Amino acid sequence: MINKVLAIAIAGAIGAISRYGLTSFIQRFFPSGFPGGTLVVNIIGCFLLGFIASVGLEKFASPTIRIAVIVGLLGSFTTFSTFGFDTVSLMRDGQEIKALLNILLSVGLGLIAAWLGMLAAKS
């Protein structure tokens, strides 16, 4: 049990640091006030989870590694809690169009990315 918790904590730290760095980098390419960095990280996280789950990680890794990757790394890398906060903040600030765009792009592209991840794993 302690090995799994430690593995999740280490992988979670890596995922969180990766999220922060990638979000900060990507945000520079989006207009001010739109959470594009969060959007892109969510799409990448959805793709990776779709890919990893479809590859059948259980064939290649121990239960500890699987839980570390899925719960720790990807759980801290994907940012739907941040997505929710960003969207509510946009609505609170009277930017309903940006909030709606963020919802549609995050959910729509996230589903497409998960599907593409599954397809990529099968090829």
ZIJOUR-V509018 format. One record per residue. RES is the residue in one letter. NEAR is the number of other ideal C-beta (glycine too) atoms within 12 Angstrom. Layout:
RES_NEAR, RES_NEAR
This chain:
M_10, I_9, N_15, K_22, V_16, L_16, A_26, I_29, A_21, I_23, A_29, G_27, A_20, I_22, G_32, A_26, I_17, S_26, R_34, Y_21, G_16, L_27, T_32, S_18, F_16, I_24, Q_24, R_13, F_15, F_22, P_13, S_11, G_18, F_27, P_34, G_29, G_29, T_37, L_37, V_33, V_39, N_41, I_35, I_31, G_37, C_34, F_30, L_33, L_34, G_29, F_27, I_30, A_24, S_22, V_23, G_14, L_25, E_17, K_13, F_13, A_18, S_15, P_18, T_23, I_23, R_26, I_27, A_30, V_34, I_32, V_26, G_28, L_31, L_37, G_26, S_29, F_37, T_37, T_35, F_28, S_17, T_27, F_33, G_20, F_17, D_34, T_32, V_19, S_21, L_25, M_19, R_13, D_15, G_11, Q_21, E_16, I_16, K_28, A_26, L_17, L_25, N_37, I_26, L_17, L_28, S_37, V_22, G_19, L_26, G_32, L_20, I_20, A_29, A_29, W_22, L_23, G_27, M_23, L_16, A_18, A_22, K_14, S_10
